[in-house]
Amino acid sequence: MIDNINKLLFLDIETVGAYKDLDELYREDKQLSKVWDDSGYEYFKRHYPEDSELSSTDVFSKRAGLLSEFGKIVCISVGFVLEDGEIKLDSFTGGEEEILTKCSSLLNRVDKLGFLICGHNVKNFDLPYIGKRMLINNITVPNIIPNYKIKPWESRVLDTKEVWNFNSYRGLSSLELVCASLGIPNPKDNEVTGANLHSFYYTEGDIEKIKDYCEKDVKSLINFVQKIK
């Protein structure tokens, strides 16, 4: 199922809304705010029925980070497993352009070394998000990130959600659920969650806690791959 764990770059990202709140979006980007009013707000209400009664302001704060056009990346964490089994973790934080520039450099290096990118739902979320935000920030997108020219069988990506689902698209398959099913510890600081990440970032501003939250997901991802291998 997995040939060489030492040739995998494990990756996870954390995202928030690109603006603190809807008022700031309206002040800073008239064109984008119009798109939010025309289709963004309705998109999230349609995909998250539990939010159907929330105001546009509340939906933006809660969900905007899920779409790269309305969000931004605040942390990218990566991990490697060395030949002796030691796990190495690293994270990129700071301004988004700095984060993406460092990530681009790393992806180009591992591409030349024959690595695959490994993540949970990385094909549908992390990598498209990184690619789009790189274009928005005028950064050349590394070739290892799948694009419209790459055939599915040429992809250099191992998505553990696909591995776990055995080609099925039904059922729940979050990393938290997978770890719980396999008895893999998935410790999280309850102060930071996916649900409150946007508000935590803009009110607390504690990037170290966000980095720790992201790195724990990478560590759980590595433990998952080690277990099934």
N, C-alpha and C positions, 0 to 999 in steps of 0.2 A: 504493500500500500504506500509506504514512504521509503524511498531508497536510501537517502543519506541526510540525516538530521543535521549534520555539520555543514550542509550547504543550503540551509534555510535561514532567511532573514525574517524573524518574527516581528510583526508590526501592529501597532494600534494607534489610533488618534483620538483626541478629545476636541470637541467643537462647541462653539457657542454662537449666538446671534452676532452678526457683524457690528451691530449697534446696541447700546445699552437698553434702549427701549424704542417704542414706535415714534415717540416725539423726536428723538435724535435722528432716526431714519428720515423722517419728514424734513428735518432741517438740513441734513447733510446730502441727501440723494433724492431729488425730486423724481427722477425717472424710475428709480427702483421702487420708491414708495408707491408710485402709481401702479406698478405691476403687482405689488403686495395687495393693494386695494382691489385690483381687478381680478386677480387669480390666486395669489399666495394664501390669503386668509381662507378662501373657500377650499383650496387644496387640502390644507391641514384639517379643516372641519370635516371634510369628506373622508379623509383617511383615518381620522381619529374621532369617531362618533362621540366618545366620552367628552370631547372638548366642544361639542356643538353649541353649548350654551355660554361658552366663554367669550369675552369681548376680543376684538382684534388685538388690542394691546396685550392682553393676557396670553393669547395664542402665540403672538410674536415672541414674548419672553420665554414661553415654554417650549416652542417647537422650531423657531427660526434656525437654530443651529443644525437642524437635520438636513437642510438643503444648502448646498454650497453657494448658491446664488445669494442667499440671505444670511449666510453664516460665515464663520472663519475658523481656522485651526489655531488652537492655543497650546497644544502639546502633541508631539509625535514621539512615541517610545518604541524602541527596537531592542531585540535581543538575539544573541547567538549562543549556540552550544558548541564548545570547543571539543577537540578530539578526546581530551581526558574527561569529558562530561561536565566540566565547569560551565556555568551559565554567566554570560556577560550581558548587562543591561546598560542602555544609554537613552537619554531623552533630549529632545530639542525643544526649548522654550524661548520666550522673548517675543519680539514683534513677528507677525506672520511671515513677512518677506524673509526675515532671517531664518525662521524655522524651515521654510520651504527651500531656501538656498542650501542649507546644510543637508536637508533630506535629499535633495537632488544630487548633491555630490556623493552621498553615501550610496544611493541607488545606482548611480553610474559605476561606482567602484565594484559593487557586488555583482552587477551585470557582467562586467568583464571577467569576474572570477567564477562565473557559471552558477551563481546562486539562484534560488527561487524565493519569491516573497511569500510568506505564510501569514495568514490572519483569519479571523472568524468573521465571515460575511465580508471579507476584504474585497472581493470582486464587485459587489453591489454597493458598498459604502465607502470604505477607506480609500481605495485607489482612485475611483472616479472623483471623489471629493478632493484628493490631493492634486490630481491632474487638472481639474477645473480651477482650483485656487492658484495653481502655478500659472495657468494662462491669464487669469485675472491680474496676477502680480507680475506679468511679463517675464516669467521664468521658463526656460526651455524644459519641456517635459521629457524625462528620461525614457529611453526606448523600452525599458523593462516594464513600464506601466502599460497595460493593454490599451490599444486604441482601435479605431475602425479598420485599420489595415491588417491587424493581426488576426489570423484564423484561430478559432477556439483551441485547436490542438497545438498551436504554437505558443500559447500563453505560458509565461514563466511564473505562474502563480499557483499556490496550493491553498485552497479555501477550505478550512476545516469544517465549515458549516456544510459544505457539499460532501465532505468525507463522512461526517456523522449521519447525514441524511440518506446515504446510499442511493443517490439519484432520485430521491423523493422530494417533493416540495410541500408535503403536508406535515402538520404537527408543529410543535414548538421546538426550537433548537437554539436558544440563546446559549452563550458560553457559560453563564451561571447555571443553567439547567443541565448542560452537558457535564460540567464539573461535579454537580450534585449527584448525577446519575452514576458517575464513575468513581465517586468517593474521593475526588480531588479537592483539596482545600481551595477555596476562592475567597480569601479574606478581603474585606473592603472596609474602609473607613466610612462609617455611616454619615459622617458630616458632609461628604461629597458623594453624590449619586448622579446618575444620568439625568434624572428628573430635575435636580436643582442646580446642575452645573452652570447654567447661564447666570442665574442670580448669584450663586456663590462666587463666580469669577468677577462679576461687576460690583458686588458689594464687599466681599472679603478680600479679593485680589490676592489670595494665597496660592501662588502658582506651584509652590512646593507640594502642597497637599494634592493638587490636581495632577502633578507629575507622579506622585506616589500612587495615586488611584490608577493612572494609566499603566504604570510599570507593573502593578499587580495583575492587571489583565494579561500583559505580555508573559509574565511568569506562569500564570494559569494556563495560557495557551501552550507554552513549552511543555508543561507537565502533562497536558492532554495528549500532545503529539508523542511524548516519550511513553505514555501509558499504552496508546493504541499501537505503537510501533513494536 
